[in-house]
Amino acid sequence: MMNIKAVIFDMDGVLIDSEIVYLRHQYEVLRHRYSWVTQESLFPLVGMSTKDDYAYLARLLKKDENDPGFRQEIRDLFISCEIYYPDILRPQVVPMLKSLRSLGLSTALASSSNSDNINTVLTQCGLTSYFDCIVSGDQFEQSKPDPEIYLYTMERLGRTPEECLVVEDSTYGVQAAHAAGAFVVAIKDDRFCFDQSLADIRIDGLDEVIKILGTKMEV
């Protein structure tokens, strides 16, 4: 039996199906200004930290990353995407978190999103109280795929990597969790060409997390 004592979740694409909403909004806005932008060219943004978003978009849009006008344009792009997050909350989230609590497992959120966005999502969805630890990408110089965010979260929980199961979706997130030494569960998503090859197991939905915790397997 796996010796799992803590479960750590990514947010976007895992708890909420937000990535496709962000991507479509960004594409619809940018394609009118920059004719070469395609939806596929925006795929690398999925799972990136906010800081890395700016660097990638500067290259894609042929802009100076440090230009104040460009940075304001991108801030406006992000802000203009208005979402009521309970509408895109995965239905299995609350039952799963309640089950993890009943099993006595620690739970944490480790997202590349900035703290303001995380707080908005968790508050609107009523999820804050389910997590022992909430960590955002803007707390680190390097976020995913760098493993620091997960190593820090594990330390906050007082758990070793071998005691942690991480639920991710994006290429960067799976790479970060794997590099941190956790057991990595990836939610299948074929929309963004993710590379989930480093995951220990891939699942169709969050309801499978509880099943995995109760299953004997060689890790």
N, C-alpha and C positions, 0 to 999 in steps of 0.2 A: 504494500500500500504506500502511496506517496506520502511523505512526511510534510504535507502542506499545512502551514499555520496562518498564512496570510494570502489574500487575493488582491492584486493591484490592477486597476482598470485605467485604460486610456479613456478619453471622453468622446471626442468627435469621431463618428464612425463606429463607435462601440456602444456607448450608452444612448447616444442620439444619432439619428441618420442625417447628419448635417452636411457631410462633405459634398454630396450631390447638389444640395441647395446653394452652398457657397460657390461651387464651381459654375453652375448655370448662371448665377447672378454675375459673377466676374466676367464670364464669357460674353453675356449680353451687353454689358457696359463697355468692355474693352474692344470688342469687335467693330464697333462703330467708330472708334478712334484710331485703331491700329488694325489695318486690314489683314495683316498676316497672322493674327492671333486665331488659333483654333482651340476647340475644347481639349484636344489631345495635348496641345502645348502647355496647358494649365495643369495637367495631371501631376507633375512633380510638386505642385503646391500642397497636395493632399498629404497631411501629416507633418508639414513643415512648421517650425516655430515662426512667430511673427517677424522676428529679425531676419530670418532666412527668406521669408516671403519677399521682403523688400529687395534683397540682393538678387533673387531669381527674377523678379519682375523687372528690375532695372536692366538686366541682360536681355530679357525677352522683348521689352519695349524700346530698347536702345536708348536708355536714359542714364543720366548720372545718378547713382544711388544716393549721393549726398546732396543733391539739388533740393532745396526746400519746396519748390513747386511740385516736383515729382513725389516727394514724400507726403505732401498734403493731398495730392491726387489719389494716392494709394490709401491713405487714411480715410478719405471720403468714400472710396470704393468699398472698403470694409464696413464702414459705419452705415452705408446706405442699404446694406442687406439686412432687412428687418425680419426677424423670425420670432414666433411665439413657440418656445422650445417644447412645451408639453405636446404640441402637435406632432413633433418628430421624435419624441421619446420612445425607445423600443419598449413594447408592451411587457416584455419579460423582466425588465430592469428591477422594478420594485419587488415582485415576488422572489426574484433571485437574491437580492440584497437582504431581504428578510430571512431567507433560508440560510444564508451565510452567517448571519447574526445568530440564528438559532443553533448553528453548529459550533459556535464559539470561535469563529475565525476572525482575524483582524482584516479590515478592508481599507483600501486607500485609493485615491485618484491621483494619477500622474499624467498630466496633459501638457502638450506643447503650447496650448493656447495661453493667452495672457490671463492674469488673475481676475481682471474685471469680467471677461467673458465667462470664465469658469464660475464665478460667483453668480452671474446672471442666470446661467443654465441651471445651476444647482438650486437656486432660490425659486425660480419659476417652476421647476419640476418637483420641489419639495424633497430633495435628496441629501441635503447637507448633513443631516444627523446620522446618515448611514455610514459615513466615512470617519475612520479614526485619524486620518491624515489626508490633507489635500495639498498637492504640489503643482506649481505651474512652471511652464518653460521659461518665463521671464525671470526666474530666480537664478538662472545659470548662464554662464558665458556661452556654453555650447549645449544645445538641447538634442533631442533625438536626430540622428542615430547614435549620438554619443550616449553611453550608458549611465552618465552621471546622475540624471534625473531619477533613474530607478535605484541606483546604489544609495542615493541620498534618502529616497523614500523607504527603502528597506531598513536603513539605519534608524530613521525616525520611528519605524514600527518595532525596532528591536529584534529584527528577524534576519537570518542568513539568506543568501540567494537560494539555497537548496530548499528553504522553507516557504518560498514564495512562488505563486502561480500568477502570471501576468496575462491579461486579456488585451489583445491588440488587433489592429487591422492593417495599417499601412506598412509599406516597406521599411520606412525609417523606424517605426515603433517596434516592429518585429526584430529588426537588427539591434536596437538598443536593449530590448529585454533579453535577447539571446546573449549579447555581450556582457550583460550584468549577471548572467549565470542562473536566471530564473527558468522555470518550466513555462514555456510560451504556448499560449492558446491563441490562434488567429481566427477571427471571424471571416469566413469566405466572402469575398467581394470581387467580382470580375469586371466591375465598371471602370476601374482606374489602372489596370495593368499592374497591380501590386505584385511584388516578389515576396511570397510568404514561405519560401523554401526553408528558412531557418526555424520556423515554428515546429514545436514538438508534435502538435496536433492541430488540425483545422476543423472548425465546427460551422454548422449552418445557422445556429442561433444561441442566444445566451442561456436558454434553458438547459443546454448541454453541459454548462459549467458544473452544475451540481452533480450530474451523472459522472463526470470525469473525476471529481473529488472522491466519489465512492467506488471507483473502479480500480481493480488491480491491473497494473501495467508495468512493463520494464521501461525505466527512464534512463 
